[in-house]
């Protein structure tokens, strides 16, 4: 499908796009800024203390072979990148989380740009930029548990990091697909996608099973609809990706932690698959029922964007292209249902319905599907309403697009600025003061510390009153002391 999208009705649309882009950037900028107030919580102490005397690679190998910490021994990439994060020094947490948010923005924009170039869709780079940041905005806005997914490093490295690195892999893959039409694919490119897929697979099981499902589907699509000269090269790239993901899954399954867990469970494939599809369906229905307006707007904005950028008469979609677009629109809901079910399968096997932070990938897939459906619908309906009342309808759609694209992100930005930001800042300041007190007590030679207690955050455990609690035990090891207790301030000696 090759066509060109232009807007030659009025130059004001360029200014509207600029303002709308700025509004969305303000919102996601504030979301990224919240990462500057992230501090150690719960598992962060347990993972950070591993790197006191070990390199990231050594710590990963030690925990993989030990088998006494299932969460770290099974998943190798999250612990590896947490080790690299610790190398950044005392501000490692803040730098890492803020940087990951910014990297995701860049990766999605780059990915949309490369996919658009591969599909030979000719529109301004500004649209790639806007659609990329719009996807980030709705993903953050509608995240089932944004704090646990993005601002708690332990879970962020498990559930958010694979999406960040995955966006760059998708962009690179689309770039190589396009090059394959006229150039050979180098062995270096095959090695890059293999290694990248292996690393992404090691963050956690949901993105791994999702990729193991998505890659064969994409291979089938390339086999059926791909162009003959490029098809073998594109299939080879996908085969290398599949091999990398599969190897990552094997590495996790062969870990001592996985072996111990497997002895305690009986695998019933039919039950796991059945519940995965059921939970995927229930998740999508519940999302549409509880978040109808924002999900509708996530589809409406791309629809209006494409509709406003109408085609030249010489590049109107042919009947064959229209049938392809309609087929894709019908297929997308089923594909997303399948991919979400694949991502849910590890949780279904391990614990049942996925916890909130594990649903971030599923919610993002839903948003991608809705944005794509909206854009495709705008493509199909591009020539409607351009006869009678053409100017009036154009300005009505432009006004609605402008209002939604500016007001909705700024409304979210106002909430982050007035509610979330003060809360995050206050807690970070209290944590910093307590951290300074801990180091003062240590410098005085104390090894059994009693400090003031902070509340847990959105289900993430803080240090407990008991020195034997697992968080306290990890914190004591992290600070290099015998024990540590956290009491309410009024109960301090």
KEVEX-326010 format. One record per residue (C-alpha): residue number from 1; x, y, z; chain; residue in three letters. Coordinates in Angstrom, 3 decimals, always signed. Each point is the difference from the previous one (the first is absolute). Last residue first. Example, Ala and Ser with C-alpha at 12.3 -4.5 7.8 and 13.67 -1.06 7.14 Angstrom:
! residues 2
seq; c1; c2; c3; mol; type
2; +13.670; -1.060; +7.140; A; Ser
1; -1.370; -3.440; +0.660; A; Ala
//
This chain:
! residues 493
seq; c1; c2; c3; mol; type
493; +13.536; +6.317; +71.744; A; Unk
492; -2.217; +0.194; -3.105; A; Unk
491; -3.653; -0.798; +0.609; A; Unk
490; -1.375; +3.399; -1.138; A; Unk
489; +1.941; -0.303; -3.265; A; Unk
488; -1.603; -3.321; -0.904; A; Unk
487; +2.700; -2.669; +0.102; A; Unk
486; +2.377; -1.349; -2.669; A; Unk
485; +2.523; -2.637; +1.072; A; Unk
484; +3.511; -0.740; -1.260; A; Unk
483; +2.417; -2.828; +0.657; A; Unk
482; +3.652; -1.026; -0.095; A; Unk
481; +1.352; +2.686; -2.310; A; Unk
480; +1.403; +0.179; -3.541; A; Unk
479; -2.534; +2.493; -1.361; A; Unk
478; -1.226; -2.423; -2.685; A; Unk
477; +0.174; -2.951; +2.367; A; Unk
476; -2.165; +1.850; +2.513; A; Unk
475; -2.395; +0.985; -2.780; A; Unk
474; -0.310; -3.640; -1.106; A; Unk
473; -0.853; -1.145; +3.543; A; Unk
472; -2.391; +2.909; +0.478; A; Unk
471; -1.833; -0.932; -3.209; A; Unk
470; -0.121; -3.675; +1.042; A; Unk
469; -1.454; +0.765; +3.437; A; Unk
468; +2.319; -1.146; +2.789; A; Unk
467; +0.640; +3.544; +1.248; A; Unk
466; -3.675; +0.337; +0.768; A; Unk
465; -1.549; +3.454; -0.193; A; Unk
464; -0.041; -0.301; -3.788; A; Unk
463; +1.885; +1.699; -2.818; A; Unk
462; -2.277; +1.023; -2.885; A; Unk
461; -2.161; -2.414; -1.989; A; Unk
460; -1.413; +0.815; -3.446; A; Unk
459; -3.808; -0.165; -0.066; A; Unk
458; -0.536; +3.480; -1.349; A; Unk
457; +2.799; +1.577; +2.047; A; Unk
456; +0.985; -1.239; +3.435; A; Unk
455; -0.075; +2.520; +2.805; A; Unk
454; +3.199; +1.304; +1.520; A; Unk
453; +1.366; -1.042; +3.380; A; Unk
452; +2.502; +1.828; +2.109; A; Unk
451; +3.345; -1.638; +0.661; A; Unk
450; +1.400; -2.523; +2.473; A; Unk
449; +3.448; -1.260; -0.904; A; Unk
448; +2.044; -2.955; +1.197; A; Unk
447; +3.531; +0.612; -1.313; A; Unk
446; +0.865; +3.315; +1.638; A; Unk
445; +3.564; +1.229; -0.467; A; Unk
444; -0.687; +3.736; -0.112; A; Unk
443; +0.464; -0.054; -3.784; A; Unk
442; -2.823; -2.536; -0.155; A; Unk
441; -2.287; +2.324; +1.914; A; Unk
440; +0.833; +2.877; -2.355; A; Unk
439; -0.530; -2.251; -3.022; A; Unk
438; -3.452; -0.962; +1.242; A; Unk
437; -0.847; +3.628; +0.743; A; Unk
436; +0.837; +0.982; -3.582; A; Unk
435; -2.274; -2.757; -1.323; A; Unk
434; -2.784; +1.203; +2.299; A; Unk
433; +0.273; +3.505; -1.413; A; Unk
432; +0.028; -1.352; -3.544; A; Unk
431; -3.090; -2.153; +0.650; A; Unk
430; -1.882; +2.978; +1.437; A; Unk
429; +0.931; +2.082; -3.059; A; Unk
428; -1.022; -2.811; -2.358; A; Unk
427; -3.383; -0.303; +1.740; A; Unk
426; -0.667; +3.685; -0.330; A; Unk
425; +1.031; +0.070; -3.655; A; Unk
424; -2.181; -2.980; -0.955; A; Unk
423; -3.061; +1.466; +1.728; A; Unk
422; +0.600; +3.504; -1.378; A; Unk
421; +0.425; -1.459; -3.545; A; Unk
420; -3.011; -2.311; +0.095; A; Unk
419; -2.711; +2.485; +0.963; A; Unk
418; +0.490; +3.492; -1.494; A; Unk
417; +2.491; -0.700; -2.800; A; Unk
416; -1.249; -3.486; -0.894; A; Unk
415; -3.627; +1.163; +0.041; A; Unk
414; +0.804; +3.069; -2.121; A; Unk
413; +1.901; -2.181; -2.479; A; Unk
412; -3.041; -2.270; -0.370; A; Unk
411; -2.183; +3.013; -0.821; A; Unk
410; +2.738; +1.272; -2.316; A; Unk
409; -0.047; -3.316; -1.877; A; Unk
408; -3.808; +0.138; -0.443; A; Unk
407; -0.253; +3.703; -0.809; A; Unk
406; +2.539; +0.170; -2.817; A; Unk
405; -0.690; -3.018; -2.200; A; Unk
404; -3.707; +0.050; +0.864; A; Unk
403; -0.527; +3.674; -0.841; A; Unk
402; +2.143; -0.069; -3.134; A; Unk
401; -1.693; -3.097; -1.415; A; Unk
400; -3.423; +1.468; +0.764; A; Unk
399; +0.898; +3.267; -1.726; A; Unk
398; +1.464; -1.770; -3.027; A; Unk
397; -3.089; -2.188; -0.305; A; Unk
396; -2.279; +3.054; +0.090; A; Unk
395; +2.280; +1.913; -2.366; A; Unk
394; -0.108; -2.776; -2.597; A; Unk
393; -3.752; -0.409; +0.409; A; Unk
392; -0.601; +3.683; -0.683; A; Unk
391; +2.331; +0.060; -3.000; A; Unk
390; -1.566; -3.047; -1.681; A; Unk
389; -3.613; +0.921; +0.660; A; Unk
388; -1.199; -2.005; -3.037; A; Unk
387; +2.806; -1.925; -1.639; A; Unk
386; +2.917; -1.000; +2.160; A; Unk
385; -2.098; -1.883; +2.556; A; Unk
384; +1.614; -3.359; -0.705; A; Unk
383; +3.264; -0.347; -1.895; A; Unk
382; +2.201; -1.047; +2.916; A; Unk
381; -2.416; -2.590; +1.348; A; Unk
380; +2.236; -3.021; -0.602; A; Unk
379; +3.188; +1.729; +1.156; A; Unk
378; -1.704; +1.457; +3.052; A; Unk
377; -1.171; -3.518; +0.849; A; Unk
376; +3.569; -1.220; -0.351; A; Unk
375; +1.259; +2.710; +2.376; A; Unk
374; -2.685; -0.774; +2.577; A; Unk
373; +0.651; -3.727; -0.182; A; Unk
372; +3.735; +0.617; +0.429; A; Unk
371; -0.564; +2.216; +3.034; A; Unk
370; -2.325; -2.626; +1.478; A; Unk
369; +2.473; -2.825; -0.605; A; Unk
368; +2.932; +1.956; +1.434; A; Unk
367; -2.124; +0.839; +3.053; A; Unk
366; -0.890; -3.670; +0.499; A; Unk
365; +3.652; -1.017; -0.327; A; Unk
364; +0.900; +2.604; +2.639; A; Unk
363; -2.635; -1.434; +2.351; A; Unk
362; +1.379; -3.509; -0.484; A; Unk
361; +3.589; +1.115; +0.595; A; Unk
360; -1.042; +1.827; +3.166; A; Unk
359; -1.926; -3.025; +1.296; A; Unk
358; +2.977; -1.454; +1.880; A; Unk
357; +0.066; +3.045; +2.288; A; Unk
356; -3.608; -0.676; +0.991; A; Unk
355; +0.333; -3.642; +1.019; A; Unk
354; -0.724; -2.644; -2.626; A; Unk
353; -2.995; -2.340; +0.572; A; Unk
352; +1.211; -3.343; +1.293; A; Unk
351; +3.263; -0.593; +1.852; A; Unk
350; +2.672; -1.801; -1.983; A; Unk
349; -1.769; -1.550; -2.977; A; Unk
348; -2.396; +2.888; -0.502; A; Unk
347; +2.877; +2.411; +0.554; A; Unk
346; +2.058; -1.688; -2.719; A; Unk
345; -3.035; -0.045; -2.360; A; Unk
344; -0.934; +3.687; +0.316; A; Unk
343; +2.421; +1.141; -2.707; A; Unk
342; -1.292; -2.629; -2.423; A; Unk
341; -3.593; +0.977; +0.812; A; Unk
340; +0.893; +3.636; -0.705; A; Unk
339; +1.477; -1.029; -3.343; A; Unk
338; -3.070; -2.069; -0.994; A; Unk
337; -2.500; +2.696; +0.986; A; Unk
336; +2.133; +2.540; -1.869; A; Unk
335; -0.068; -2.170; -3.119; A; Unk
334; -3.766; -0.494; +0.289; A; Unk
333; -0.637; +3.740; +0.323; A; Unk
332; +2.404; +0.778; -2.891; A; Unk
331; -1.492; -2.433; -2.553; A; Unk
330; -3.140; +1.972; -0.839; A; Unk
329; +1.909; +3.245; -0.503; A; Unk
328; +2.633; -1.849; -2.022; A; Unk
327; -2.642; -1.471; -2.302; A; Unk
326; -1.552; +3.452; -0.461; A; Unk
325; +3.403; +1.462; -0.907; A; Unk
324; +0.732; -2.825; -2.466; A; Unk
323; -3.444; +0.373; -1.580; A; Unk
322; +0.625; +3.725; -0.429; A; Unk
321; +3.367; -0.740; -1.620; A; Unk
320; -1.648; -2.363; -2.487; A; Unk
319; -2.698; +2.551; -0.767; A; Unk
318; +2.693; +2.569; -0.730; A; Unk
317; +0.803; +2.685; +2.520; A; Unk
316; +0.079; +3.513; -1.427; A; Unk
315; +3.484; +1.014; -1.129; A; Unk
314; -0.716; +2.246; -2.955; A; Unk
313; -2.708; +1.848; +1.906; A; Unk
312; +2.548; +1.063; +2.618; A; Unk
311; -0.752; -1.455; +3.357; A; Unk
310; -1.544; +1.601; +3.072; A; Unk
309; +1.905; +1.063; +3.109; A; Unk
308; -3.062; +0.951; +2.012; A; Unk
307; -1.244; -3.583; -0.056; A; Unk
306; +3.382; -1.303; +1.151; A; Unk
305; +0.061; +2.304; +3.021; A; Unk
304; -3.688; -0.463; +0.710; A; Unk
303; +0.382; -3.778; +0.250; A; Unk
302; +3.231; +0.317; +1.981; A; Unk
301; -1.863; +2.179; +2.573; A; Unk
300; -3.092; -2.226; +0.134; A; Unk
299; +1.813; -3.228; +0.876; A; Unk
298; +1.668; +1.258; +3.206; A; Unk
297; -3.173; +2.029; +0.619; A; Unk
296; -2.044; -3.199; +0.191; A; Unk
295; +2.500; -1.504; +2.438; A; Unk
294; -0.135; +3.162; +2.112; A; Unk
293; -3.840; -0.018; +0.031; A; Unk
292; -0.726; -3.688; +0.559; A; Unk
291; +2.424; -0.643; +2.873; A; Unk
290; -1.946; -2.327; +2.339; A; Unk
289; -2.044; -1.893; -2.605; A; Unk
288; +2.590; -0.029; -2.777; A; Unk
287; +2.674; -1.137; +2.448; A; Unk
286; -2.313; -2.630; +1.498; A; Unk
285; -0.752; -1.395; -3.455; A; Unk
284; +3.703; -0.136; -0.880; A; Unk
283; +0.939; -1.631; +3.298; A; Unk
282; -2.859; -2.510; -0.198; A; Unk
281; +1.090; -1.051; -3.487; A; Unk
280; +3.620; -0.399; +1.070; A; Unk
279; -1.101; -1.872; +3.113; A; Unk
278; -1.994; -2.455; -2.128; A; Unk
277; +2.782; -0.421; -2.533; A; Unk
276; +2.521; -0.697; +2.760; A; Unk
275; -2.480; -2.203; +1.878; A; Unk
274; -0.388; -2.281; -3.015; A; Unk
273; +3.715; -0.073; -0.717; A; Unk
272; +0.900; -0.873; +3.589; A; Unk
271; -2.778; -2.612; +0.261; A; Unk
270; +0.982; -1.680; -3.247; A; Unk
269; +3.690; +0.045; +0.933; A; Unk
268; -0.489; -1.624; +3.407; A; Unk
267; +3.415; +0.262; +1.645; A; Unk
266; +0.118; -1.359; +3.534; A; Unk
265; +1.774; +2.231; +2.476; A; Unk
264; +2.406; -0.415; +2.925; A; Unk
263; +2.751; -1.756; -1.954; A; Unk
262; -0.207; +2.710; -2.665; A; Unk
261; +0.809; +2.664; +2.598; A; Unk
260; +3.259; -1.707; +0.968; A; Unk
259; +1.014; -0.449; -3.645; A; Unk
258; -0.843; +3.619; -0.729; A; Unk
257; +2.209; +1.176; +2.872; A; Unk
256; +2.866; -2.241; -1.122; A; Unk
255; -0.062; +1.698; -3.430; A; Unk
254; -0.812; -2.208; -2.979; A; Unk
253; -3.302; +1.741; -0.724; A; Unk
252; +1.648; +3.427; -0.011; A; Unk
251; +2.745; -1.068; -2.406; A; Unk
250; -2.569; -1.757; -2.197; A; Unk
249; -2.110; +3.165; -0.186; A; Unk
248; +3.038; +2.048; -1.001; A; Unk
247; +0.882; -2.582; -2.653; A; Unk
246; -3.531; +0.291; -1.381; A; Unk
245; +0.240; +3.781; -0.126; A; Unk
244; +3.332; -0.098; -1.825; A; Unk
243; -1.152; -2.710; -2.408; A; Unk
242; -3.184; +1.939; -0.766; A; Unk
241; +2.056; +3.087; -0.753; A; Unk
240; +2.315; -1.979; -2.273; A; Unk
239; -3.003; -1.467; -1.816; A; Unk
238; -1.442; +3.485; -0.422; A; Unk
237; +3.173; +1.175; -1.709; A; Unk
236; -0.016; -3.072; -2.248; A; Unk
235; -3.644; +0.632; -0.922; A; Unk
234; +0.900; +3.518; -1.094; A; Unk
233; +2.859; -1.262; -2.155; A; Unk
232; -2.153; -2.694; -1.611; A; Unk
231; -2.825; +2.526; -0.680; A; Unk
230; +2.072; +2.788; -1.573; A; Unk
229; +0.110; -1.283; -3.592; A; Unk
228; -3.531; -1.535; +0.136; A; Unk
227; -1.976; +2.843; +1.539; A; Unk
226; -1.775; -0.923; +3.202; A; Unk
225; -3.731; -0.739; +0.182; A; Unk
224; -0.235; -3.691; +0.885; A; Unk
223; +3.480; -0.733; +1.360; A; Unk
222; +0.261; +3.438; +1.621; A; Unk
221; -3.330; -0.532; +1.774; A; Unk
220; +1.058; -3.481; +1.153; A; Unk
219; +3.277; +1.394; +1.327; A; Unk
218; -1.920; +2.722; +1.830; A; Unk
217; -2.190; -2.609; +1.671; A; Unk
216; +3.102; -2.039; +0.859; A; Unk
215; +1.554; +3.120; +1.622; A; Unk
214; -3.086; +1.040; +1.979; A; Unk
213; -0.456; -3.221; +1.988; A; Unk
212; +3.570; -0.444; +1.225; A; Unk
211; +0.069; +3.772; +0.499; A; Unk
210; -2.985; -0.134; +2.360; A; Unk
209; +1.472; -2.993; +1.822; A; Unk
208; +3.209; +1.953; +0.618; A; Unk
207; -1.759; +3.270; +0.830; A; Unk
206; -1.960; -1.838; +2.733; A; Unk
205; +2.972; -2.082; +1.355; A; Unk
204; +2.270; +2.693; +1.361; A; Unk
203; +3.148; +2.018; -0.741; A; Unk
202; +1.906; -2.843; -1.672; A; Unk
201; -2.016; +0.021; -3.218; A; Unk
200; +1.169; +3.549; -0.721; A; Unk
199; +3.642; -1.109; +0.222; A; Unk
198; -0.501; -2.967; -2.349; A; Unk
197; -1.947; +2.128; -2.477; A; Unk
196; +2.801; +2.595; -0.041; A; Unk
195; +2.628; -2.715; -0.529; A; Unk
194; -1.877; -1.547; -2.915; A; Unk
193; -0.867; +3.390; -1.526; A; Unk
192; +3.630; +1.110; +0.149; A; Unk
191; +1.390; -3.306; -1.296; A; Unk
190; -2.269; +0.122; -3.030; A; Unk
189; +0.995; +3.609; -0.665; A; Unk
188; +3.680; -0.910; +0.219; A; Unk
187; -0.507; -2.777; -2.546; A; Unk
186; -0.996; +2.682; -2.473; A; Unk
185; -3.396; +0.145; -1.690; A; Unk
184; +0.362; +0.368; -3.776; A; Unk
183; -1.228; +3.217; -1.627; A; Unk
182; -2.995; +1.168; -2.057; A; Unk
181; -3.153; -1.297; +1.697; A; Unk
180; +2.004; -1.163; +3.012; A; Unk
179; +0.640; +3.625; +0.942; A; Unk
178; -3.683; +0.454; +0.857; A; Unk
177; -0.075; -3.122; +2.146; A; Unk
176; +3.228; +1.160; +1.641; A; Unk
175; -1.604; +3.296; +1.042; A; Unk
174; -3.126; -1.790; +1.241; A; Unk
173; +2.216; -2.298; +2.091; A; Unk
172; +1.956; +2.926; +1.428; A; Unk
171; -3.225; +1.740; +1.034; A; Unk
170; -1.423; -3.182; +1.527; A; Unk
169; +3.246; -0.555; +1.932; A; Unk
168; -0.072; +3.610; +1.213; A; Unk
167; -3.553; -0.431; +1.300; A; Unk
166; +1.000; -3.269; +1.666; A; Unk
165; +2.673; +1.782; +2.028; A; Unk
164; -2.612; +2.219; +1.613; A; Unk
163; -2.669; -2.707; +0.180; A; Unk
162; +2.481; -2.381; +1.655; A; Unk
161; +0.854; +2.752; +2.541; A; Unk
160; -3.585; +0.448; +1.191; A; Unk
159; -0.893; -3.380; +1.548; A; Unk
158; +3.090; -1.439; +1.671; A; Unk
157; +2.358; +2.971; +0.239; A; Unk
156; -2.935; +2.147; +1.101; A; Unk
155; -0.951; -2.539; +2.663; A; Unk
154; +3.274; +0.401; +1.915; A; Unk
153; +0.310; +3.647; -0.967; A; Unk
152; -3.250; +1.142; +1.546; A; Unk
151; -0.972; +3.070; -2.013; A; Unk
150; -1.103; -1.661; -3.254; A; Unk
149; -2.166; -3.080; +0.583; A; Unk
148; -0.605; +0.271; +3.740; A; Unk
147; -0.816; +3.692; -0.190; A; Unk
146; -2.090; -0.263; -3.162; A; Unk
145; -2.278; -2.724; +1.292; A; Unk
144; -2.699; -0.920; -2.542; A; Unk
143; +1.563; +2.477; -2.472; A; Unk
142; -2.662; +2.182; -1.615; A; Unk
141; +1.777; +3.369; +0.118; A; Unk
140; +3.449; -1.471; -0.559; A; Unk
139; -1.068; -2.011; -3.056; A; Unk
138; -2.176; +2.902; -1.223; A; Unk
137; +2.937; +2.420; +0.091; A; Unk
136; +2.537; -2.413; -1.491; A; Unk
135; -2.307; -0.727; -2.940; A; Unk
134; -0.539; +3.732; -0.549; A; Unk
133; +3.773; +0.535; +0.113; A; Unk
132; +0.467; -2.384; -2.912; A; Unk
131; -3.022; +1.250; -1.969; A; Unk
130; +1.254; +3.599; +0.225; A; Unk
129; +3.570; -0.800; -1.028; A; Unk
128; -1.028; -2.127; -2.940; A; Unk
127; -2.426; +2.756; -1.037; A; Unk
126; +2.742; +2.628; +0.159; A; Unk
125; +2.123; -2.114; -2.338; A; Unk
124; -2.355; +1.097; -2.757; A; Unk
123; -1.962; -2.578; -2.029; A; Unk
122; +0.912; -2.542; -2.657; A; Unk
121; -1.141; -3.521; +0.773; A; Unk
120; +2.347; -2.458; -1.651; A; Unk
119; -0.841; -2.852; +2.403; A; Unk
118; +3.704; -0.210; +0.895; A; Unk
117; +0.157; +3.771; +0.501; A; Unk
116; -3.019; -0.123; +2.344; A; Unk
115; +1.540; -2.855; +1.949; A; Unk
114; +3.256; +1.959; +0.297; A; Unk
113; -1.686; +3.181; +1.245; A; Unk
112; -2.255; -1.864; +2.412; A; Unk
111; +3.027; -1.767; +1.475; A; Unk
110; +2.072; +3.172; +0.312; A; Unk
109; -2.848; +1.770; +1.775; A; Unk
108; -0.492; -3.027; +2.240; A; Unk
107; +3.695; -0.288; +0.823; A; Unk
106; +0.433; +3.695; +0.763; A; Unk
105; -2.939; +0.045; +2.414; A; Unk
104; +1.182; -3.253; +1.554; A; Unk
103; +3.461; +1.479; +0.474; A; Unk
102; -1.467; +2.951; +1.880; A; Unk
101; -1.818; -2.282; +2.438; A; Unk
100; +3.121; -2.140; +0.427; A; Unk
99; +2.100; +3.091; +0.668; A; Unk
98; -2.297; +1.188; +2.787; A; Unk
97; +0.115; -3.422; +1.645; A; Unk
96; +3.754; -0.425; -0.278; A; Unk
95; +1.044; +3.515; +1.030; A; Unk
94; -2.227; -0.008; +3.075; A; Unk
93; +1.087; -3.421; +1.220; A; Unk
92; +3.691; +0.528; -0.727; A; Unk
91; +0.206; +3.295; +1.888; A; Unk
90; +2.571; -1.329; +2.500; A; Unk
89; +2.183; -1.499; -2.710; A; Unk
88; -0.617; -0.873; -3.659; A; Unk
87; +1.544; -3.455; +0.478; A; Unk
86; -3.205; -1.048; +1.767; A; Unk
85; -1.853; +0.216; -3.317; A; Unk
84; +2.392; -2.479; -1.604; A; Unk
83; -0.846; -2.399; +2.811; A; Unk
82; -3.711; +0.641; -0.482; A; Unk
81; +0.626; -0.786; -3.666; A; Unk
80; +1.376; -3.440; +0.836; A; Unk
79; -2.739; -0.694; +2.544; A; Unk
78; -2.702; +0.707; -2.586; A; Unk
77; +1.831; -1.978; -2.682; A; Unk
76; +0.350; -3.293; +1.884; A; Unk
75; -3.514; -1.035; +0.918; A; Unk
74; -0.069; -3.439; +1.623; A; Unk
73; +2.636; +0.607; +2.654; A; Unk
72; -1.350; +3.357; +1.053; A; Unk
71; -3.598; -0.874; +0.818; A; Unk
70; +0.778; -3.502; +1.161; A; Unk
69; +2.539; +0.973; +2.703; A; Unk
68; +1.543; -3.193; +1.392; A; Unk
67; +1.063; -1.473; -3.345; A; Unk
66; +3.670; +0.747; +0.494; A; Unk
65; +0.942; -0.402; -3.683; A; Unk
64; -2.026; +2.936; -1.309; A; Unk
63; +0.798; +2.143; +3.014; A; Unk
62; +3.745; -0.418; -0.408; A; Unk
61; -0.119; +0.457; -3.772; A; Unk
60; -2.027; +3.204; +0.306; A; Unk
59; +2.257; +1.383; +2.723; A; Unk
58; +3.115; -0.747; -2.036; A; Unk
57; -1.425; +1.816; -3.041; A; Unk
56; -0.999; +3.071; +2.009; A; Unk
55; +3.413; +0.160; +1.718; A; Unk
54; +0.212; -1.144; +3.591; A; Unk
53; +0.890; +1.513; +3.382; A; Unk
52; -2.852; +2.414; +0.612; A; Unk
51; -1.875; -1.262; -3.049; A; Unk
50; -2.242; -2.490; +1.769; A; Unk
49; -1.031; +2.682; +2.493; A; Unk
48; -1.954; +1.752; -2.765; A; Unk
47; -2.262; -2.999; -0.600; A; Unk
46; -1.169; -0.526; +3.556; A; Unk
45; -0.295; +3.731; +0.626; A; Unk
44; -2.094; +0.507; -3.138; A; Unk
43; -2.225; -2.915; +1.029; A; Unk
42; -1.924; +2.184; +2.449; A; Unk
41; +0.494; +3.672; -0.795; A; Unk
40; +2.969; +2.099; -1.055; A; Unk
39; -0.834; +3.506; -1.258; A; Unk
38; -1.843; +1.559; -2.929; A; Unk
37; -0.313; +3.794; +0.052; A; Unk
36; +1.756; +0.686; -3.322; A; Unk
35; -2.349; -2.522; -1.605; A; Unk
34; -2.827; +2.490; +0.417; A; Unk
33; +1.728; +2.036; -2.721; A; Unk
32; -0.912; -2.628; -2.607; A; Unk
31; -3.710; +0.438; +0.765; A; Unk
30; +0.483; +3.762; -0.062; A; Unk
29; +1.606; -0.208; -3.436; A; Unk
28; -2.818; -2.304; -1.112; A; Unk
27; -2.505; +2.774; +0.715; A; Unk
26; +2.001; +2.922; -1.341; A; Unk
25; +0.837; -1.999; -3.129; A; Unk
24; -3.711; -0.625; -0.650; A; Unk
23; -0.700; +3.746; +0.146; A; Unk
22; +2.997; +0.820; -2.216; A; Unk
21; -1.154; -2.474; -2.641; A; Unk
20; -3.457; +1.555; +0.014; A; Unk
19; +1.476; +3.479; -0.450; A; Unk
18; +2.209; -1.081; -2.891; A; Unk
17; -2.772; -1.976; -1.643; A; Unk
16; -2.267; +3.044; +0.147; A; Unk
15; +2.724; +2.105; -1.605; A; Unk
14; +0.351; -2.465; -2.859; A; Unk
13; -3.785; -0.181; -0.319; A; Unk
12; -0.124; +3.756; -0.542; A; Unk
11; +1.506; -0.496; -3.462; A; Unk
10; -3.498; -0.600; -1.399; A; Unk
9; -1.598; -2.517; -2.352; A; Unk
8; +3.196; -1.477; -1.417; A; Unk
7; +0.438; -2.830; +2.451; A; Unk
6; +1.986; -2.789; -1.508; A; Unk
5; +0.143; -3.757; +0.345; A; Unk
4; +1.793; -1.969; -2.657; A; Unk
3; -0.733; -3.555; -0.931; A; Unk
2; +1.648; -3.380; -0.346; A; Unk
1; -1.594; -3.252; +1.108; A; Unk
//
